[in-house]
Amino acid sequence: MKSISEKEYAKLTQKASPSSPTGKNCTFAFVVGGGICMLGQFLCNLYQQWGLSLPMARGAVSISLIFLSAFFTALGWFDTIARFAGAGTLVPITGFANAVVSPAMEFKSEGIITGLGVKTFTIAGPVLVFGISASVVYGLILWVARLMGM
């Protein structure tokens, strides 16, 4: 077996790898991500018109975006949108909802407990663990700082 140099390997990799249309991808991500944010603002305004206070409307927007993301994931539409939009669908709440629902949908044939129950937080689990842990650490630091009069 003939070994190849790093330069030869780099050339082969460059030749085999398709070029990425960075400008187009950034534009699509910006437009779709902005569209999701506009939808959130529209829903917030709508919920306020229906009589909810601003904090309640914001909570209703979060619930709505999570539901829509989960629903679109279950129908298989979220992946299609994500292929087109790239990182634009990773607006935190929609991307997180997709990360929770995707493994559950993939393993639903294995049953309620061993499929849905076990796989639901496969991707989102580490985010929850480290997010919650970080918030506890930051909260303790803030609490200690306040005790010390800072």
C-alpha positions in Angstrom: 0.0 0.0 0.0 1.4 3.3 -1.1 1.3 6.1 1.4 0.6 9.6 0.2 2.0 12.9 1.4 -0.1 15.5 3.2 -0.1 17.8 0.1 -1.3 14.9 -2.1 -4.0 14.1 0.5 -5.1 17.8 0.7 -5.4 17.9 -3.1 -7.5 14.7 -3.2 -9.7 16.1 -0.4 -10.1 19.4 -2.2 -11.0 17.7 -5.4 -13.5 15.3 -3.8 -15.2 18.0 -1.6 -17.9 20.1 -3.3 -17.5 23.8 -2.9 -19.9 25.5 -0.5 -21.8 28.5 -1.8 -21.2 30.5 1.4 -22.9 33.7 0.3 -26.0 31.9 -0.7 -26.1 29.8 2.4 -25.7 32.8 4.7 -28.4 34.7 2.8 -30.9 31.7 3.1 -30.0 31.3 6.8 -30.5 35.1 7.4 -33.8 35.1 5.6 -35.3 32.0 7.2 -34.0 32.8 10.7 -35.3 36.4 10.3 -38.6 35.0 9.1 -38.9 32.8 12.2 -38.1 35.8 14.4 -40.7 37.9 12.5 -43.3 35.1 13.1 -42.5 35.2 16.8 -42.9 39.0 16.9 -46.2 38.7 14.9 -47.5 36.1 17.3 -46.5 38.3 20.3 -48.4 41.3 18.9 -51.4 39.0 18.1 -51.4 37.5 21.6 -51.3 41.0 23.1 -54.2 42.1 20.9 -56.1 39.1 22.2 -55.6 40.5 25.7 -52.5 38.9 27.1 -49.9 41.0 28.9 -46.4 41.2 27.4 -44.9 38.6 29.6 -47.8 36.2 29.0 -47.6 36.9 25.2 -43.9 36.1 25.2 -44.6 32.8 27.0 -47.4 32.0 24.4 -44.9 32.7 21.6 -42.4 30.3 23.0 -45.1 27.6 23.3 -46.3 28.3 19.8 -42.8 28.1 18.2 -42.0 24.9 20.1 -45.3 23.4 19.0 -44.8 24.4 15.4 -41.2 23.1 15.3 -42.3 19.8 16.9 -45.2 19.5 14.5 -43.2 20.3 11.4 -40.5 17.8 12.6 -43.2 15.1 13.0 -44.5 15.7 9.5 -41.0 15.7 8.1 -41.1 19.3 6.9 -38.5 20.7 9.3 -35.7 18.8 7.7 -36.7 20.1 4.3 -36.7 23.6 5.6 -33.4 23.1 7.4 -31.8 21.8 4.2 -32.8 25.0 2.4 -32.2 27.4 5.4 -29.2 25.8 7.0 -28.4 27.5 10.3 -31.4 29.8 10.0 -33.6 27.1 11.6 -31.3 27.0 14.6 -33.0 30.0 16.2 -32.6 28.5 19.7 -36.1 27.5 20.5 -37.0 26.0 17.2 -33.7 24.2 16.8 -34.0 22.8 20.4 -37.6 21.6 19.8 -36.4 19.8 16.6 -33.5 18.2 18.5 -35.9 16.8 21.0 -38.5 15.5 18.6 -36.2 14.1 15.8 -34.8 11.2 17.8 -38.2 10.4 19.2 -39.7 10.2 15.7 -36.8 8.1 14.4 -37.1 5.5 17.2 -40.9 5.5 17.7 -41.2 2.0 16.1 -39.2 0.6 19.1 -42.1 1.4 21.4 -43.2 4.1 23.9 -40.5 3.3 26.6 -37.5 2.0 24.7 -38.1 4.2 21.6 -39.8 7.5 22.5 -38.9 7.5 26.2 -35.2 6.6 25.8 -34.4 8.5 22.6 -36.2 11.8 23.1 -33.4 13.5 24.9 -30.5 11.8 23.1 -29.4 15.0 21.4 -31.0 17.5 23.8 -30.0 15.8 27.0 -26.4 17.2 27.1 -27.7 20.7 26.3 -30.1 20.4 29.3 -27.5 19.0 31.6 -24.9 21.6 30.9 -27.4 24.4 30.6 -29.0 23.7 33.9 -25.5 23.1 35.5 -24.2 26.4 34.2 -27.3 28.2 35.5 -26.8 26.7 39.0 -23.1 27.7 39.0 -23.9 31.2 37.8 -26.7 31.5 40.3 -24.4 30.5 43.2 -21.8 33.0 42.1 -24.4 35.7 42.0 -25.7 34.7 45.4 -22.2 34.7 46.9 -21.4 38.1 45.3 -24.6 39.6 46.8 -23.8 38.2 50.2 -20.4 39.8 50.0 -22.0 43.1 49.0 -20.7 43.3 45.5 
